[in-house]
């Protein structure tokens, strides 16, 4: 960022330092800046999350350390003693960089010579040097963006996997020319803006991370129209849906539709495509909801045809208006979809693309970029009731998909809105204004309690169970062994470095986090072959399986239909066997089912009075499934995220439900299960603060897994 008054005044105007420190900083004023920045990166790394902004910060620090080391060695005006001291301080910064790279080895590639050449990296380097008081040449002060090349939708690694369904060839032959977009795509002149010199992505994330008191993250929507001209005969859209669609009618075309699960985002999207005439429309969805999307298209826009893409697409209707494809097979259809002339794209459960390094995220972003290149104002919708899982930078991929940012800086329209505030990130009032600017780009977030007042209440009830058999005792013993193993690692580090002034009995939180983080990474790499937090939680699920199933049986006999969620297949198998032995008819929703079989199971549960229980996979049936025939959910195993738990419960707590909903969490008492339940509940704070503007206490962005390991270690050390 450009220097502020506090960093460019004469040395005597700054905070006074000891004479020796001030003299050293005068000789190398960039070093204290690097020391401060590297601590920021280290703190983020220890929490297990380095987003794009901090990755750029890491590489800029590394290159400035290299530059400064060379300058100090060549400077003949400083004494040998001063030179040795400065080099020692630079080595300290480099050591922290090395430790950070050891935690996240993907950072190592950022140290290659051409990696710090991006405009964002150049701006960051320039801003820090200006803050240090350096005089820069004109070519270092003015940094221009590199012109973006046309998007290659199909990466070389996927070229051989591309398929072209026969019907698509027929469509091309029927109309060999892609209809031109004649809506006046006049390129805007490049205008220098006041904020062009600022690094803005970090401040934008901060604007949401500190969003308490800012109100719900919902753009201004038009009033409800006098007449509902959109709903087909026999159907009626709700008020909140109508206002959203009026915004589309008025010309808005990019939305993060973040309404709470169960408020009808699918119907809104189908009707939005009709209002915007955004056909052909591509809908990218989890496999479990492909058939439901096709039904919703037929239900809300019966004049339009939808086709579901499965496998290589041999059976698709290439002349359809809406193409529905799941994330898993999108990679083989990129080529023909990229040349179809799509005018709109919907990404359902958009939090699935939050990992920018994943192939499915790259596929979605490449297609969206191609659509923007071909169509002046395409309809782009990102649907998710849970856009933030663990970190505020989960927004990143969604904002890129919508064209609001490119990951390095805001897009032209958002930049214009930020520029119009008249503020900079150096102004405290910039942050609420920046949050509002992003919201006005198209964030729509409504809560059930605000727009569906007639929707019944939702209650989460915890049912502790005692694992008092040999299996349960072995689980508790394994927990103690894991805690002691972590404690031994902690003590080795403390012994090696010395206690550094720790009081008797005091625990170093940074070392606890480091040990837990390393254990988590080793556990992910080891899989199920060794005792770790993942295998332990799985064993707890196995131990609870019959207890949870038995409770579901009793519940079904007293209240009717029950939805039973589990995370692992063996837990589902045990439960289904128990239900069969009890004489109950069940259906199953699993990841290995065909789309047709899964939809049939949903229909049977909702419509067949003899079906008593639906046994569902948390991962395969936790999104996009409507099961309002039940008002009771049993969570036999706990999720690793609050979002996954919310999604599961909201399969029944949604529009169409007319009874209070109760989710029964089966929790193994006196085990780590209890702590995981507590952590899941605490993780609701990020979304409440960033999206709903609630003044909740900031919660750690640590994952539940990391927090659980830190809890075990602290227990073993005599804390907590």
BELKA-V455323 format. One record per backbone hydrogen bond with DSSP energy under -0.5 kcal/mol. CO is the residue of the C=O (numbers start at 1). NH is the residue of the N-H. Records with the same first field share a line. If there is no record, write none. Layout:
CO: NH  NH
//
This chain:
4: 7  8
5: 8  9
10: 13  14
11: 14
18: 22
19: 23
20: 24
21: 25
22: 26
23: 27
24: 28
28: 31
29: 33
30: 34
31: 35
32: 36
33: 37
34: 38
35: 39
36: 40
37: 41
38: 42
39: 43
40: 44
41: 45
42: 46
43: 47
44: 47  49
45: 48
49: 51
51: 55
52: 56
53: 57
54: 58
55: 59
56: 60
57: 61
58: 62
59: 63
60: 64
61: 65
62: 66
63: 67
64: 68
65: 69
66: 70
67: 71
68: 72
69: 73
70: 74
71: 75
74: 76
75: 78
79: 83
80: 84
81: 85
82: 86
83: 87
84: 88
85: 89
86: 90
87: 91
88: 92
89: 93
90: 94
91: 95
92: 96
93: 97
94: 98
95: 99
96: 100
97: 101
98: 102
99: 103
100: 104
104: 107
105: 108
107: 110
108: 111
109: 112
112: 115
114: 117
115: 118
118: 122
119: 123
120: 124
121: 125
122: 126
123: 127
124: 128
125: 129
126: 130
127: 131
128: 132
129: 134
130: 133
134: 136
137: 140  141
138: 142
141: 143
142: 144
151: 153
153: 155
155: 158  159
156: 159
158: 161  162
159: 162
165: 168  169
166: 170
167: 171
168: 172
169: 173
170: 174
171: 175
176: 178
180: 182
184: 186
185: 187
189: 191
193: 196
195: 198
198: 200
200: 204
201: 205
202: 206
203: 207
204: 208
205: 208  209
206: 210
208: 211
211: 214
216: 218
227: 229
232: 235
238: 242
239: 243
240: 244
241: 245
242: 246
243: 222  247
244: 248
245: 249
246: 250
247: 252
248: 251
253: 380
255: 257  382
256: 258  444
257: 384
260: 263
262: 655
264: 268
265: 269
266: 270
267: 271
268: 272
269: 273
270: 274
271: 275
272: 276
273: 277  278
277: 279
280: 343  344
281: 323
282: 346
283: 285  325
284: 348
285: 327
286: 289
287: 290
289: 293
290: 294
291: 295
292: 296
293: 297
294: 298
295: 299
296: 300
297: 301
301: 304
305: 321  322
307: 309  324
308: 310
310: 313
313: 316
316: 318
317: 320
321: 280  281
322: 307  324
323: 283  325
324: 309
325: 285
326: 329  330
327: 330
329: 332
330: 333
331: 334
332: 163
333: 337
334: 338
335: 339
336: 339
337: 340  342
343: 379
344: 282
345: 381
346: 284  348
347: 383
349: 352
350: 353
351: 354
354: 356
355: 358
358: 362
359: 363
360: 364
361: 365
362: 366
363: 367
364: 368
365: 369
366: 370
367: 371
368: 372
369: 373
370: 374
371: 375
375: 378
378: 380
379: 345
380: 255
381: 347  383
382: 257  384
383: 349  350
387: 389
391: 394
392: 395
393: 396
394: 398
395: 399
396: 400
397: 401
398: 402
399: 403  404  405
400: 403
404: 411
409: 406
411: 415
412: 416
413: 417
414: 418
415: 419
416: 420
417: 421
418: 421  423
419: 422
424: 427
427: 430
428: 431
429: 433
430: 434
431: 435
432: 436
433: 437
434: 438
435: 439
436: 440
437: 441
438: 441
439: 442  443
442: 256  444
443: 219
444: 258
446: 260
447: 450  451
448: 452
452: 455
457: 661
459: 461  663
461: 665
462: 464
463: 667
465: 467  669
466: 468
469: 473
470: 474
471: 475
472: 476
473: 477
474: 478
475: 479
476: 480
477: 481
478: 482
479: 483
480: 484
481: 485
482: 486
483: 487
484: 488
485: 489
486: 490
487: 491
488: 492
489: 493
490: 494
491: 495
492: 496
493: 497
494: 498
499: 502
503: 506
507: 509
508: 512
509: 513
510: 514
511: 515
512: 516
513: 517
514: 518
515: 519
516: 520
517: 521
518: 522
519: 523
520: 524
521: 525
522: 526
523: 527
526: 529
530: 532
532: 536
533: 537
534: 538
535: 539
536: 540
537: 541
538: 542
539: 543
540: 544
541: 545
544: 548
545: 549
546: 550
547: 551
548: 552
549: 553
550: 554
551: 555
552: 556
553: 557
554: 558
555: 558  559  560
556: 560
561: 631
562: 564  614
563: 565  634
564: 616
565: 636  637
566: 618
568: 572
569: 573
570: 574
571: 575
572: 576
573: 577
574: 578
575: 579
576: 580
577: 581
578: 582
579: 584
580: 583
585: 612  613
587: 615
588: 590
589: 617
590: 593
594: 598
595: 599
596: 600
597: 601
598: 602
599: 603
600: 604
601: 605
602: 606
603: 607
604: 608
607: 609
608: 611
610: 585  612
612: 562
613: 587  615
614: 564  616
615: 589
616: 566
617: 621
625: 627
627: 630
631: 662
632: 563
633: 635  664
634: 565  636
635: 666
640: 704
641: 645
642: 646
643: 647
644: 648
645: 649
646: 650
648: 651
649: 652  653
651: 627
652: 654
654: 657
657: 456
661: 459
662: 633  664
663: 461  665
664: 635  666
665: 463  667
667: 465  669
668: 671  674
671: 674  675
672: 676
673: 677
674: 678
675: 679
676: 680
677: 681
678: 682
679: 683
680: 683
681: 684
682: 685
683: 686
684: 688
685: 689
686: 690
687: 691  692
688: 694
689: 693
691: 217
693: 213  215
694: 696
703: 707
704: 708
705: 709
706: 710
707: 711
708: 712
709: 713
710: 714
711: 715
712: 716
713: 717
714: 719
715: 718
//
